[in-house]
Amino acid sequence: MAASSVARVRSTPRSLRPCPVRSGAVRNRQNAGPVAEREQQGSVASGDPIEGSAVYPAGSRVNERGHLELAGCDVVELAEEMGTPAYLYAEDDLRARARAYREAFERRSEDFEVLFASKSLPCTAAYRLFAEEGLSVDVASGGELHMALRAGFDPDRIHMHGNNKSDEEILFAARSGIRHLILDSFDEIERCERLLDSPQRVLIRVTPGIKPSTHSYVQTGQLDSKFGFGLEDGLAARAIERVLASEQLELVGLHAHIGSQIFELEPYALAIRALGELAGDWCKVVNVGGGLGVAYTAEDEPPSIDAYVDVKVRGVAEVFGPDVRILVEPGRSLVANAGVTAYRVGTVKEIPGIRTYVAVDGGMSDNLRPMLYGSRYEALVADRAAAPPDTLVTIAGMHCESGDILVRDANLAEPAVGDVLVTPATGAYGHAMASNYNGVPRPPVVFCRDGEARVVVRRETYDDLTARDV
């Protein structure tokens, strides 16, 4: 099957049929004897380090062949059929996480919306899936708005962010009939009043002065932020007064998002209390943002979705009372652990006494987060998923940058050329931040379910790289 095919493909990982092998893959290893030995080490008899892991998609396991299996699909077979790198998602896991949010709210509130923060996975299939699960959506650009509409989202369930919305984006949003524009600056208020010819419902984005424990690049609630109106410096109060006097803008509520990848719950309660200082009778909606952290490694222990929802619902009820609609914006916690990235090992370079580099056929063009944030990931040889990870290596990308390192210190099961290597928890911001650096075509996005795999975003081709040239 061609790597760019969008046809539905079938993998039969539970059978013991021979897995298609890329031409020359075994020859690229040093000899067949150690290969056979390593395959045996990866059998389920060695135990299953994947099943039940919070890092991998729910339902992942080591199958009878010793391979990593995701949503009933053998990842080694998928790599042969789809090529590498590839973003692989467990569709049922995506749906289960959406339902977990919705059901957690239903147990506590009758007036709420769960918004998919679509910057985390901006592809039409993801928008469509979360629309089917009853979620609303937040978008941060005209492009994301276009994809949400293309996927079938009711405009009344779309909310638009952005600290520097263009004239074209504001008009596109208003003419599409979206529910809320989230206002981010006085310049934007003036821009909206100049452009709009009918009233638009809006929220004021507030920076409440809360600085959670997370990477500085994903802290957004502190006073020194490019986002929103400060509470401490009085700008938020001035913005509210300004919008309430507007004929074109209908102020219906407040918004605050204090950051991402947060494991503490107390900062959310503090942010809600801070918003309460600004509320008046006009405040019918409180959007308390997203930010729930996820497990990128086995050491990470984020709060549960239920605990996260509980602190936000109780906080809003205590501060604003029962008659306010609560909105949240999960993104990472919906998609990160539902996805993995599959690579092919191309070289293994041992520098005696210093380091062993394992180079794969991707890197910073498909996962920028380790270079941008210093993010940590785990890794696994999918061909021998249960084998003891007894070799300390550094997993390097294939780009012309010394900093193109996916995992600085990873323990792998005797990695070899031709292996399929997987990094889990890459479902958020991998596809979203992918680039064509070094002229590398971007990987496909593949949804897996019940042993079936379907391409929802095809792999780019070399021709795609020149398609926009004039």
N, C-alpha and C positions, 0 to 999 in steps of 0.2 A: 504494500500500500504506500502511495506517495505521502510524504510527511505533511503536505499541505492539504490533503483531502479533508473535506468536511463530511464525508460519509460516516455513518455509524459503523463502528468496528466492534468486534466481539473478541474478548479474551477469555480463555478457559483456564484460569489459574488453578482450579481445584483438581483438574485432571493431571495426568502424568504424561501428557503428550509432549514430544520434544519441543522445546522453545525455539523459535526461529533465531538463528545466530547470525549476527552481522559477519559478512565475509571477512575472513582473516582474523576474527576476534581471538580465537584460540591460538593462532599462530603468533599473535602479538604478545602472548604470555611466554614465559621462558620455556616451559614444557608442559605436557599434558598431565604428568603425574601430580604435581602440586595443585593443579587446577582441580582435578578430581578430588583430591584430599580436602581442599578448601570447600568445595561444594558439599561434601559430606559433613564438614564441621557446621555448615549452615542449616542443617536439618532441624526439624522441630524437636528432635530428641535432645537437642542442646538447650531447650527452653525457649520461651518467647519473651524477649525484652520489649516488644512493641505493644502487645495486647494490653489495653488498659492504660497506656501512657497518655498523659495529658498533652504531650507535645505533638503527637501524631493525630491524624483524623480519627474520630471515633470509629470503631470496627476494624481498624488496621490490625494486621497480624503477620506472623511468619507462616507461610503455607507449607504444604507437604514437600515442596521442592527446596525449602529453605530460603525462599525468596520473600521479599517484602510484598505484602498484598494490601491494596487500598480499595475499599468499596467492592471487593470481589474481583479486582483486576490485579494480575501479576505485574508488578512494576517493571521487572526485567523484560517481560514480553512487550509491555507498552513502549518501553524505550526502543525496542527493535522496530515496532510497527510505526511509531510516531516520530522517531528520531529524538535527539537531545540537543540542547536543553529543552525541557518542557515543563510547564506548570500543570500539575495534576491536582484536581479537587475531588473530594468526596461529596457528591451532591446532597446526599441525605444528611450529612453532618451540617452543611450550610443551612438546610431547612430546619434541622433540630435546634440549632442555636437561635434562629429567628423565632421559633415557637417557644423556646425557653424564655426569651424576653417577653413575648406577648403574654404567655401564661403567668409569668411572675407579676406582671401588671394587673392582669385580670383578677388575681387573688386579692389585690389591694386597692384597686381604683376602677372607676367606671369611665373616667374621662382622661384619656391618655393617647399619645401617639409614639410609636417606636420608629425612628427615622434611620434608614440605612445610610451611614456616612459613606457616600459612594466614591470618594477619593481613594478609599482603601482598595477597591477592586472595580474600576470603571470599565466594565465590558457589558454589552447589551444583555447577555445571558444572565449575568448576576443581577442586573436591574430587574429583569423579567422574573427571575426566581423569587426575589424578595417581594415584588409586587404580588405574586401569587400567594405568598405567605402572609399577606395582609399588612405589610410594613409600608410606611411612607418613606420619603427619601430626601436627603439634603444634597445639594449640588453646590460646587464652588467655582463654576465657570459656565460659559455658554456651551462648551463642548459637553460637559457632564449633563447639562439640561437637555441638550439634543439627544443624548443617549437614553436618558430617563424617559423622554417622550416617545422615542423610537421603540422602547421596550414595552410601552403601553401604560405607563404610570398616569393616573388621573392627575391633571395639573393641580387640582385642589389638594393633592397629597405631596406636592413638591415645595421645598423650602430652599431659598437661595442665599448662600454665603458669598464671601469674598471681600477682602480689605481694599480692593481697587477695581470695582466693577466698571467696565467700560460703558459708554452710552449704548452701544449695540447690545450688550448683555442685559442692561436694565430694561430696554425696550423689548427684547426677546422674552424676558421673564414676564413682564407685565402683559404683553399681548398674548402670551400663552396661558395666562390666567392662573399663575402659580399662587399658592396660599400666602406665603410670607416672603418678603425681602428682609434680610437681617442687615440693618444699617450699621456701618462700621466707622463712619467719619462725618464731620460737618460738610466736607466737600461732597460726599455722596448724598447727603440730605439735599443740598442745593441742586445737585445734578438731577435727582429724582423730581424735584419740584419743577425744574426747567423742562424735563422731558415728558412727564406723564400728563395725560389729559383726562384721567379718571382716577378715583381714589384707589390706593394700593395699601393693603394691610402690611404692617411692618412690625418688627421687633427691634429693640435697641440692644446691641451687643455691649456688655459691660465687662471690663477687666476689674475683678473684685479685689485684687491685691493678695490673692492666694497663690503661693508658690509651692506646688507639690514636689515630692522627691521623685524626680525623673530627669531625663537628659534635658539640658538647657534648650536644645533645639525644639523640643516638643512641649515646653512650658509655655502656656499662653495666657494664664490668668493673672500674672504679676503686673504691677503698674507699668514697668518698662517693657512694653509689648507693642508690636506693630498692629495688633488687633484691638478693635473696640474703643470704648470710652472709659476712661479711668473713673473709679469711684472716689478714691482718696483725693484726687486733685479737682473734684467737682465737675469734671467734663460730662459725666453720665447724667447728672442732674440737669445741666445746661442743655444737653441733647434732648432729654425728655421734654423739657419746657419748649424747646424749639419745634419739635415734631407735633406736640399737642396743639400748637398754634397754626399748623400747616393745613391748607385746604386740600392738598393732594395726597397726604400721607395719613393713614389711620393707624395710630399706635395702639396695639392690642396686648403687648407684653414685653418681657425681658428675656435676654439670652446671656448665658455665661458658659464658657468652656475653658477649664483651667489647665488642660494639658492632656497628654496621652501616655499610655503604658504606666498607669498609676496603680499601685498595689494597696495604698491606704484608702480608707473610706472616710475618715474624718475631714479631709480637705473639702469633700463634696458638701458636707453639712455646713462647714464654715462659709462656703461660697453661697449657698442658699440663704443663709442668714444675712450675708452682706447684700444680696439682691433685695431682701425684704425692706431694707432701708429706703429703697427708691419707689416701692410700689404704691399705686393709688387705685381709685375705683376703676380706672381705665385698664388695669392689668388683669387680663383674663387668661393669659397664656404665660407659662414659665418654661423656657427651654433650658434645661440644665446640662446640655452638652453630652459628650461621651467620655472617653478616657480610660475605661476599664482595661487593666493590663492583661496580658496573656502569658502562657508558659512557652518561652523560647527554648529553655533548657529544663532538665529534670529538677534542677534546684529551685526554679521559679514556682511560687505558690500564690497566684493571684486570688482575690476574692471570687466567690461564685457569682453568677449572674443574679441569682435570687437575693444574695446579700447586698449586692450593688443596687438593685432596684429598690430593695427595702429602705436603704438609707436615704435614697432620693425621694421616694414617695412620702415617707414619714417626715422628712425635712420640709418638703413643700407644704404638706398639710399643716404642720406646726407653725410655719411662718406666714403662709398665705391663706390658710383656711381651706375648706372643702370645695369651693366653687371655682377653682382655677384648674385649667387643663395643664397637665405635665407632659413635656416632650423630652425625649432623650435621643442621642445620636450615636449609637454604637457602630463602629466600622471594623476596626482591628479584631474585636472580640467576636464578631460574626464570621470572619473569613480567615484569620491568620492560621489557626490550627486545623482548619479544614483543608489546607493545601500543602503540598510539598513540591520541591523542584528536583527533577531528575537530570543528572549529568552523565557523561561518559568520561572515564579517566583516560587521558591521553599520554601522560608521562609520569613516572615516579623517579624523583631525583633525590638521592641520598647524599648529604654532605656529612661525611663521618665526623662524629663528635659534635655536630652543630644542629642539624635539622634535616628532616625528610620532607620534601615538597611533593604533593600530589596535585598535578595540574588537571583541571577539567575543561570541558569545551564551552564554558560560560564564564560568568564572573560579574564584574561591576556593571555590565550592560544589562543584566537580568536581575541583579540584587545589589542595589547601591547602599543598602542600609549599613552593612559592616563598615564601609568607608565613610559614610556620612555621619553616622551616630556612634560608631564603635560597637554595633550590635553583635551579640554573641548567638551562635547557632550550634546545634548538634549536627552530626553527620553519620551516615550509615552506608555500608556496602550492601546494596539491595540484593545482590547475588548470594550473599552469605549472611543473611540478616540476623541469624541467631548465633553466629560464630563469635568467639571471644574477641573483643576489640582490644588487641594486644599491641598495636603499633601506633605510637604517637607521631602525628604528622601535622603539617600545615597545608591546608587546602587552598591552592592558588587558582586564580582565574587565568584566562588566556590572553588578557589584554596587555598592551604595552605600558604598564604602570607597575612600579614596584609595590604600590599600595593596593593592588588588586588582589586582596586576600579575603576569601570568604569565611574561613574559620582558622584562627591562629593556632589553636591547639585542639586537635581532634584525635580521639582514639578509634582506630579502624581495624577491621579484621583483615590483616595482611593484604593491603591494597595492591592491585596489579593493573597493568594496562588492559583496557577493555572492560573493566568493571563498570557497573552502573552505580553511581554514587548519588545518594539522596540527602538533601537538607530539608528537614521538616519545618513547619511553622512559617512557611514563606508565602502563605495565602494573602497576606496584606502587604501592599506597597511594592511587591516585586514587579508584577505586570504594570502597575500604575506608574512606576518610576523607570521602567525599561527604556533603554536608548539604543541608538545605532552606533555607539562608539566603536571605532576601528572598522566601521562598515559592516558590523555584524547584524544580520537579520534578527528581529525579535522573535522569541519563542512562541509556540502555540499555547492556548489555554484549553485544557481538556477536562471535561466533567465526567466523572465515573460514578456508576450506580449499578448495583446488582450484577457485577461482572461485565457490564457494557461500558464502553468508553466512547464519548463523542467530542469531536473538536468543535469548540464554540468560538474560538478566535484562531484563524489559521496561522501557520508559521509564515513569516515574511520570506520573500525571495530576493535574490540579487536585483531582479528587475524592479522590485518595489523601491529599492534604494534610489533609483533614478526616475521613478514614475512622475515626480513633481518637477523635474528639471524643465526649463523653458529655453 
